[in-house]
Each structure stands twice: as structure tokens, then as C-alpha cells.
Amino acid sequence: VIDRPSEVCSFSSRVGVRIHVTRIESDRELNKDEDFENPWLSHLMIDAQTGATPLPWHRRPGAALAWREDGGILETKDICLLLCFIDKLLPRYRSEEDPVDVEKEVTQEAFEFFRMDEMRAAEGDEQERGVWWGDHGFNI
């Protein structure tokens, strides 16, 4: 049990696996601006309703800890899948012609369909996989 304030990742709630995030002290000294940058965290905390990252998480969020509310195992590949799902929808949040329908497209079923597509892409052409996989070269 984490005994500090946390926030729930908006997208994770909508796809059925609530992920909590809390800021922590870094395990190393942070001196430069780029030391506080954390694009994974900023992306993870995007609001599913608006497609925007709330200010506390937008710039220089620093170090954080993420965990599943149900106590299940949370692997980096799980975060990669969620980030790729978010990434796929993100451009449409600004679209007037084809905006995201959060109630229909940010659901457990939609995420599962996306996950299966990503798994198929992992077996074939890696160019078809989301950009977040490239940071760690995961083979799933």
C-alpha cells in the first residue's frame, strides 16, 4: 500500500486497469531542466476526456511511481501498450472532422482490440508498432 497522494491515469481507468501515479524522490541528483523531463509520465497522465496533459504532469514532472490499483503486476510493456493506444487517438482530439468519441473509443473493448493489433504487429513488421516500443526494444 502506497501511503502518499496519488492520481489515477485517466486512460487506464477507462480501459479497465486503474493505474495510480505518485511523485517520488529521484534515486539520483537532478540538476538540469532535462533531468526533470519525463515524456512517458506526461503522456501517461493525458486526460481521456480532453486529450491534454494536466499542468502538474505536463512539464518537468520528475520521478514517479506507477502501480495497479488491483495489486496486479504492472510491466513496462503494459505501459507501452497504453501509451501507444493514447498516441493513436491523440491527433483526433484536435480534429473537427473526426473527433474522438471517448464513450465509444476509449473503452476496455477498444483497448483490447488495439492490444491484439499491436501483438500481431510485434510478430510481423516492427514498423507497424507504436513509437513507444522503440525506447526499449521490447519483443512481446
N, C-alpha and C positions, 0 to 999 in steps of 0.2 A: 504494500500500500504506500503510495506517494503522499507525503504529508505537506505538500505545498500547493499553492493555487495552480490550476491548470486550465487550459481551454481545449475544447473538443474541435477537431478538424471537421469543418462543415461538410465537406465532400464525403468523408469517411462515415459520418452519421447517416447520410442519405443512401450509401451503398451497403449498409448493414454491418460494418465493423467499426465501432466507435474508437477512434484513436485520440488519446489525450496528449497534449504537448505542454511542457513546462520549461521555463528557462532554468538553466543551471550555471554554476561557476565553471569556467573552462578549465580543462586539465593542463592548459599552457597559458603563458602570459600573452595577452592581446594588446598590442601596441599601435598597430597601424589600422586605418579605416578598413582595409580589405580583410583584416583578421576578424572583423565582426560580420562580414558578409556571409550569408548562408542561403544561397538560392533554393536549395532543397526545402528548407524550412519556410521561406517566404512563399514558395509555390504550394506547399502542403497546406498552408493556412488561408488560401484563397477562399473567399465566401462563395458557396454554391449558388446563392440567390443573385449575387451581383457580378461575379467574375472578377472582383477586386480583392486585393490583399489588405486587410485592416492595418492601419498605421503602425501599431506596435510591432507588427511582424513584417512590414513592408521593407524597410531599410535597416540594415545593421542589426538584425535580430540576435546575433551572437549564438552561443551554445544552447542547446536544448535537449531534452529527453522526451522520447515518444514511447507510448505504451498502449496496449489494447485494454479497453475497459473490462472486457471479459476475462482478462488474465492470460489469454492465449499468446502464443509465440508471435512476435512481430519481427519479420525478417526484412532486410534491405530490399529484397526482390518484391516484397509486398508494397513497400513504399514506392518503388519504381513503377509498379503497375498502376498504383493510384495516381502518381504524378503524370504518367503517360495518358491516363484517362482524362485528367484535368486538362492537360495540354491539347488533347484532341478537340475538346469543347471550347477552349478559351477564345479563339478568334470569333466564334459565333456570338459571344456575349456582346460584342460591339456591332454586330450585324443587324441592320434594319430589315433586310430582305429575308433572312433565315435565322432569327434569334433562337437561342437555346430555350427549350421548353423544359424547365427544371423538373416539373412534376412527372414528365414522361421520360426524360433523357438522363436524369441523374438519379437512378434507381438501382436497387440491388440487381435486378434483371439486366438492365443495360450494362452495368459493370461486369457482370458475369459473361455476357456476350462479348464485350470488349476483351476481357481476360482470355477467353478462348481464342480470339483472333490473334492476340499477342503470342500465345503459346504456339499457334500454328506458324506464325512469322518466325519464332525462335527456331523452329525445326527447318525452315527453308531459308529464304533470303533475309539476312540480318538487316539489310537496308530498309525493310518494311517495319522494323521495330521502332518504338519511340526513342527519342533522343536521350532520355534519362538513363537508358541501359548502357550507353557508351562510356559513362563515367566509371563504370565498374566492370564492364565486360562480362556480365552475368550470362551463364548458359542455364536455361531452365528446362 
